[in-house]
Amino acid sequence: MSEWVYAPGDGLFHRLDPRSKFFFAAAITIYLAIESQPLALLIALASLHVIALLSRTTRVRLLPLWQALLPLLVLLLVFGGVRWQPDKAWLALGPLAVTRASLWRVLGMAARIAGISLAFSLVLWTTEPGDAVAGLTRLGVPFAVGFPAIMILQYVATFRRQFQQILEAQQSRGLTFSRWNPYQVARAYIPVLVPLLITALRSVDTLALALESRGFGSSVPRTSRRVVRLRAIDWAFMAACVAAIPALVLV
Amino acid sequence: MTARSADARPLGARSEVVHAASAIRIADLRVSYPSPLLDGTRVHALRGVDLEVARGEFVALMGPVGAGKSTLCLALNGAIPHIVDCDSSGTVSIMGQETGTAPFAQLALDVGLVFENAEAQLFNATVADEIAFGLEGMGIPPDEIERRIDAALEEVSLPGFRDRSPRALSGGEQKRLALASVLAMRPNILVLDEPTAGLDARGRYEVLSAIERLQEAHGHEMTVVMATQDAEAVARFADRIVVLRDGQISLSGTPEEVFTQVEALERWGLGVPQLARLAYHLGLPPAYTPECAAQRWAGLIEPLPNPVTPSELPVDPPQATIVEIRELRYEYPASDQRALHGVTLDITQGEWLGIVGTNGSGKTTLLKHLNGLLHPTSGTVRVDGMDTRDQQVGQLARIVSYLPQNPDHSIFCATVREEIAYGPRQLGLRGQALDQRVAESLDLLGLSSLAEHPPAVLGYGQRRQVALASILAADAPMLVLDEPSVGLDRGTVTRLMDVVSTRHRQGTTVVMVTHDLQLVARYAQRVIVLSEGRVCAEGRPHELLGDVSLVRESGLEPLPVTLLGYALGWPRPLPVQVAAWEAK
């Protein structure tokens, strides 16, 4: 999925050491998790958008990210925002109502989810996977853990393409999705999901063999061609992150 | 062990191969896997293989699908017995170390294994990272890693690809990258599992020439074992051929020795170089490359009269047009590049149309317009009079049945019978009519005995048969086949194509995309050549494939018999003559 894949660029985030970006994502996540004021959460989300808009590479990916998040956010708004309180309704939907309190609460939750997604996306969009692995390794994460965690994101795009190929093959055999009954729609996807699973399992077999055949998990200490180094700009960026969070809390 | 004759190696400089010591020794190797049916039985993949390969030798492993070639490849790099879930006995010795006792990490340094599915073994974000991965695991210093990346990319002709994503490369480039990532580790032995499957002529040539250049660059010290169905490549590149059948070695010798056993090879379902087959049928001295045949057969063979020209052919009664394509242009949504540039084409009811072209020429994009999977950016596609824009894919499935290249993209049912019934049931067939249709398809493909088996656990060839049976059961008036011969042995290809041929004789229209020009020459009535999204040539197969310069300009490799004709100075050598010669 292109929403999660690195794209070359020369913005500020691209120039940072992966570790300072991990720090940024962790700090934002902690802040968004503990902040309870919807307005502050929305301001934090807006600030993240400002950062994303600064570089063309990240700017053009905002829309696809929102498209990917949309189903989840709609469900959240529907199930979290609609209440049986017609007397306090801000917006009435027959016997159901959206109250001001429930609207603010659900907007805050949506901002939290979107903010955390955007913070991690900014890291992934601007960090070469090899650098990300090197950064994790320098932070003490074992290579055998860090490499698969980053590698799996590369495979999301592969699985997405396979999903499309399988969908096309089954549509060619008469598969249709015209029914509106959710149970029937779910059933209609079985001919797509089962081959996807089988294909994935076959690929994983080859992948495991290929990894082992090229020394993954060997006892020889690994070297790395990727040089990651914390420079003044990284320290300054992390300091700015530390300073920005109390500022947001005060807001 | 002897070196093969030099006259059959047009690309290489090696005239004599000296095999000083064994690189590989295999004694009584037996490997079995638990049956995928989970019934407690075992599948015996290798049944007592004895093999010795000399240092610097290029050995081709041939055999039908399921003969045990891939298992043997895995045994060579120690994945068997170290990683793969199987029972094994016997000994495999690699450069003097027994794989059963040597650590797998050590064996991986000696034996570089390139798998058939190149994409599945490329797991890094950039080409440079891909090549560096194994080197980093070996503890090589970063400076040396950079040098080796450059050297490996040079060796496989991919300079300037360092920062590209492996997933954005073409099939041939991915295979060469997989090769480079293994080569950078400087193995003594290179094991390649179907390195050219699914590639066009240019891709095959690039991969095979890279291997040959490597052997030359390494002073013929590098041993190569290549599992393949590609008889023409084997004839040009291998020192020795080992034929595996049912897990045992049935034949071993130089290409000259093996390719004189045409009858046996064909009986076993294996491909034979076109000229070797011709030599056998006409009783000519053995030869299997055009250069060699031109030398040995000069004066011994006369061209048959050319088949009648199209203008001399009786005029067929006009047939209705089943597909009408006008000025079709197509751009993929996320791409600036146009995949099709104004294709205009009619497909007549009941004809067999072959579509050829290099990888990326637009063949699959064109196919996907025939059943509505894609809609034109501009222009029109009409199928059976209906504009595909107005029809759902599921509705067009009544008219067009599509056989994808990968059978695993369609198989999902618990039994073969259910799998075959799925398509016709989606199209509304029920009850006795459905049962009868399924029974006919099972019978046609020889799958009746497997009807209650889960299709996903069958062998690759059988899964392809199930996929074909399931689209034949839909009984659509038009079949669209995407690379029907890829990854299959010649025997299975012939079985599948004969079934399609029977259906074609009953009036079904067939559209076939393939890199296999021998398949086109044998079955198609008309062929179009696509190049960069345009139809650059169209005609009858014997006319079009007989034109060496046109075929080459289209990025394809002329058939050996056509090249032979040119070498002998015949006016217009035609592939169709092979059949006539053989009949004679």
Interface residues (C-beta under 8 A of the other chain):
Chain A: Y6 P8 E128 P129 G130 M151 Q154 Y155 A157 T158 Q162 Q165 I166 E168 A169 Q170 Q171 S172 R173 G174 L175 T176 S178 I190 P191 V194 P195 I198 T199 R202 S203 T206 L207 A208 L209 A210 L211 E212 S213 R214 G215 F216 S218 S219 V220 P221 R222 T223 S224 R225 V227
Chain B: L74 N77 A79 I83 V84 F104 A105 A108 L109 G112 L113 F115 N117 E119 A120 Q121 F123 N124 A125 T126 A128 D129 A132 F133 G134 L135 E136 G137 M138 G139 I140 P141 P142 I145 E146 D163 R167 S181 V182 M185 K368 N371 L373 Q392 V393 G394 A397 R398 V400 S401 Y402 P404 N406 D408 H409 S410 I411 F412 Y422 G423 Q426 L427 A456 S470 I471 A474
